[in-house]
């Protein structure tokens, strides 16, 4: 009787294991290949994980600049000045190397009041999945996959 119960239990365990393996195999064949970018939110404009990280960094800087402007009645003139504003950290200000991208920040002296900034994210290798990005104090992010992005480049949606 014990032997009979052990056999039934073993067959049941094997059956559950087989169904689990089939379910995993089925899930792998119905999802996109692992090399395809999975959008992080509806309307995500990123084309790759690297772009998603670069755009995320830019959004954090843009939010920090807006908070800084409200507090000081002017935009910060350096990333170091932004440290501690919103979710922008000292570490983010210190290292401009952001994965496959390099961040660049400077005051925007092209404005009549000289109160503004220019933020760029330049990929180490530009291609369809590594566009360059550009933003100013208006908060619009521009992208280009052929050259360094600027204010005339198409806006990221």
C-alpha positions in Angstrom: 0.0 0.0 0.0 2.8 2.4 0.8 4.5 1.6 -2.4 1.3 2.2 -4.3 0.9 5.6 -2.6 4.5 6.5 -3.4 4.0 5.7 -7.0 0.9 7.8 -7.2 2.6 10.7 -5.5 5.7 10.4 -7.8 3.5 10.4 -10.9 1.6 13.5 -9.6 4.8 15.4 -8.9 6.1 14.5 -12.4 2.8 15.6 -13.9 2.9 19.0 -12.2 6.6 19.5 -13.2 5.7 18.6 -16.8 2.8 21.1 -16.9 5.0 23.8 -15.4 7.7 23.2 -18.0 5.1 23.3 -20.8 3.7 26.6 -19.4 7.1 28.2 -19.3 7.9 27.0 -22.9 4.6 28.3 -24.1 5.1 31.7 -22.4 8.6 32.0 -24.0 7.2 31.4 -27.5 4.3 33.9 -27.2 6.4 36.8 -25.8 8.7 39.0 -27.9 12.4 37.9 -28.3 14.6 39.0 -25.4 16.5 41.4 -27.7 13.4 43.5 -28.3 12.9 46.6 -26.1 9.9 46.3 -23.7 8.3 49.8 -23.2 8.3 50.9 -19.6 5.0 52.8 -19.8 2.3 53.6 -22.4 3.7 56.0 -24.9 7.3 55.3 -23.9 9.4 56.9 -26.7 12.6 54.9 -25.9 13.9 52.4 -28.5 16.2 50.5 -26.2 17.1 50.1 -22.5 19.9 52.5 -23.0 17.6 55.2 -24.3 15.1 54.6 -21.5 17.9 55.2 -19.0 19.1 58.3 -20.8 15.6 59.7 -21.0 14.9 58.9 -17.3 18.1 60.8 -16.3 17.0 63.8 -18.4 13.5 63.8 -16.8 15.0 63.8 -13.3 17.3 66.7 -14.2 14.4 68.6 -15.8 12.2 68.1 -12.7 15.1 69.2 -10.4 15.6 72.3 -12.5 11.9 73.2 -12.3 12.0 72.8 -8.5 15.3 74.8 -8.2 13.7 77.6 -10.3 10.7 77.7 -8.0 12.9 77.9 -4.9 15.7 80.3 -6.1 13.9 82.2 -8.9 16.5 81.1 -11.4 17.8 78.0 -13.0 20.8 76.2 -11.6 24.0 76.8 -13.6 25.6 73.4 -12.9 24.6 69.8 -12.1 26.4 70.1 -8.7 24.0 73.0 -7.8 21.1 70.7 -8.4 22.3 67.9 -6.1 19.7 67.3 -3.4 16.9 68.9 -5.4 14.0 66.5 -5.9 15.4 63.1 -6.6 18.6 64.4 -8.2 21.6 63.1 -6.1 25.2 64.2 -5.7 26.2 60.9 -7.4 24.1 61.9 -10.4 25.8 65.3 -10.5 29.3 63.9 -10.1 29.3 61.2 -12.8 28.3 62.3 -16.3 28.9 58.8 -17.6 25.4 57.3 -17.8 25.7 53.8 -19.3 25.9 54.1 -23.1 25.6 57.9 -22.8 27.5 60.9 -21.6 25.5 63.7 -20.0 26.5 67.3 -20.7 25.0 70.4 -18.9 25.7 74.1 -19.3 24.0 77.4 -18.7 22.1 78.7 -21.7 23.5 82.1 -22.4 21.6 82.4 -25.7 18.5 83.6 -23.8 18.1 87.3 -23.3 17.9 87.0 -19.5 20.8 84.5 -19.5 18.7 82.3 -17.2 18.5 78.9 -18.7 20.3 75.6 -19.3 21.1 73.1 -22.0 21.2 69.4 -21.2 22.4 66.8 -23.7 22.8 63.1 -23.7 25.3 61.8 -26.3 25.5 58.1 -27.0 29.0 56.5 -27.2 27.8 55.0 -30.5 24.9 56.6 -32.4 22.5 54.2 -34.2 18.8 53.5 -34.4 18.7 52.4 -30.7 21.1 55.1 -29.4 19.8 58.6 -30.5 21.3 61.8 -29.1 19.0 63.9 -26.9 18.7 67.6 -26.1 16.6 69.7 -23.7 16.4 73.2 -22.5 14.4 75.0 -19.8 11.1 74.6 -21.7 11.3 70.8 -20.7 10.9 69.5 -24.3 13.3 66.7 -25.1 14.5 66.5 -28.7 16.2 63.5 -30.4 18.3 62.8 -33.4 19.7 59.5 -34.7 22.0 61.1 -37.4 23.8 63.9 -35.5 24.0 65.6 -32.1 20.5 66.6 -31.2 19.7 70.3 -30.8 16.6 72.6 -30.4 15.7 72.0 -34.1 15.7 68.2 -33.8 12.3 66.5 -33.6 10.7 66.4 -30.2 10.4 63.1 -28.4 6.8 62.2 -28.0 
